[in-house]
Amino acid sequence: MTASTTLNVLEVQASARGEGSISRDLTADLIAALEARHGELNITRRDLAKGLPFIDEAWVAANFTPDEDRTSTHRQILSRSDDLVAELQAADVIVIGAPMYNFSVPAVLKAWIDMIARARLTFEYTGNGPRGLLEGKKAYVVVPSGGVPVGSPADFATPYLRHALKFVGITDVEFIGAQGADRGNDEALDSARARIAELVHLASRAA
């Protein structure tokens, strides 16, 4: 990517909270840091808190039907998933706000992953196993938590997200934790913001 190329950023928010959400505040800081480093960004925002259906029997049937055999009903059922996949495909950088809920990710973020893990679109099966098709992208994941530090034995959120993103080909993933920030831990917020600045700077130097 050249310096004159506008960076395409996909912002995915999973927090159930709006105003006062730590993950939303920190992802805003991260996007501001990207703007300061790269100039104007082309930003697509996907707020999962506004609602995302879980996959069901009809969705699975439509997804497993070969594209050339899909009916208009199949295509309508898959239309939301198609939109989410297209957003990922177009993005250079993915910024995810993923607060830790009960040791893992919010249910709506799992629903998003179910919607974007699509054979022949975001991954394919090969003789050596599945291969992700969304290569060459960078992901930043902001993970505020209460009493569970990122990387601790009780953290099931970040290993899951790392594996799920790798499954679709996104292997360059950075996590920014903020343990206890919901309890007025200003030090955790300062540390997260410092980490954001460091990561964006390092990524820019490597580009």
Sequence and secondary structure as in RCSB ss.txt:
>XXXX:A:sequence
MTASTTLNVLEVQASARGEGSISRDLTADLIAALEARHGELNITRRDLAKGLPFIDEAWVAANFTPDEDRTSTHR
QILSRSDDLVAELQAADVIVIGAPMYNFSVPAVLKAWIDMIARARLTFEYTGNGPRGLLEGKKAYVVVPSGGVPV
GSPADFATPYLRHALKFVGITDVEFIGAQGADRGNDEALDSARARIAELVHLASRAA
>XXXX:A:secstr
  TTS EEEEEEE  S  TT HHHHHHHHHHHHHHHHH SEEEEEEEGGG      HHHHHHHHS GGG  HHHH
HHHHHHHHHHHHHHH SEEEEE   BTTB  HHHHHHHHHH  BTTTEEEETTEEEES TT EEEEEEEESS  T
TSTT  HHHHHHHHHHHTT  EEEEEEEETGGGT HHHHHHHHHHHHHHHHHHHHH 
